[in-house]
Amino acid sequence: MLAKVITLTHGRAGKGFGPVLRYLLRVDSRRPAPPRPTPESGHLHLAEEPLWSVEENARAYADDVALLFDHEARRCRSRGRLRGNPVYHVAINWMEGEHPTPRQAERASQHVMDALGFGECQAVWAIHRDTDNDHVHLVVNRVHPTKLTAVSVPRGDYFLLDRCMRELEIELGFARAHGPYVTVDTSEGPRIVRMSRAEREARGLLRNGGGPRISPRAQRAEHNLATTSFQRWLTGAPSAVLQRAITARGATWKRAHEVLANFGCVIQPKGSGMVVTTTLSNGRVLRAKASLLGRWASKASLERALGSYQEPASSSPRRADPRRSYEQFIERERHAEIQPRRARNDAERLVRRAARTEARRRLAQRFAQEQTQLRDTRRCENRCVSARKWSGVHSRPRTASSVARCARHPGHPIGMDALRWPCGPCRRPESGKRCNTARPPSGVDLPRFSGLVEALYSSRCVSDLFSSIRL
């Protein structure tokens, strides 16, 4: 089991709990999706029971809980006890082939909240089973329900979450994963110990086998796009050529810039270190730390070998070899025959990936059709409204409390709106104009509690009206 904190900007107020709760329950209206079952979900420590249940109406349940959480966040912020985002979002992932039950998911959520200090806070969890790995999304309201104080996010929450995963693996009997904390079998039973990266590499517990330590964003890009990231590409041929150029006798910054220019890259200082950048044809700039290449590429090591940093000579710019740049490498990789680069990319996984691609294509086609139909419907409604506006016939619906009957024509209903738009027979047939009904002075708010008063104001023939009333 592995846990991941969904990155949020805690220094800002955010958009509230509505969007994230709708995503949890798969009822986000901005991204319509094909019909699918509502995820298994639950809530913890809610101060009030929602008006709706997930089985009755998932969208109403999400909106109801979001209103409750947002109301408490506003109360806490009005007292000066909350600054930033009250949402804390965690994803708990199981290994492929493991399927937790709702009771296990709720137990894992409560254990995580207790470890982070959110044990008494309100939360909502949901199980998503539409990916290769079942995972639980846990959304916590950092505002305490009774004290109305904001519970701070603990420092180093990633390490606390990783230890929680090891504890849950032992308690619930799931397969063991390896992070900063590792479960070791001893004579007294399983024991959770913290290991450094070097110790895990020596034991062979690292997923990439001690390869380059690329950033999490680069790892996600490789997983989602099924291609090599710039950081991983940089640790290959460019790193080897640059290291040979630096360790050669008489190495200078000019030679280092020339070597990287052949790959379409530039090395430059940034902050307390150095970065290697490349610019794509669309203007996008990709960056990677120079120390990613190795300890020999840190700023201190480069300055010891080459002296103080020198800018590349702008008088004689060199173009990158089109066969060696990162962009050309990506193009060749995309057009090459698709082959599984990792052992876990088996045939079944590729079939599921192709099925998801086809589902996204059908979803985009359905979305375009719905948008076209919606635009046509709105255009038709606008034409109808314009036609009613200029036809001289009032079309606004009348409520039961404001409806009366015309004194001249009892079969035609009128109301407060009849002061401006009388019934059809009251118009003069010879001129097509309305009869001169008595109108109140401008700015007078007519009472709506009595149909008789409305008729008095709207009818010219008062005598006919009184004759129709049986005292």
Summary of the structure (lengths in Angstrom):
residues: 471
radius of gyration: 34.7
end to end distance: 82.9
largest distance: 119.2
contacts: 1239
relative contact order: 0.06
helix: 41%
strand: 14%
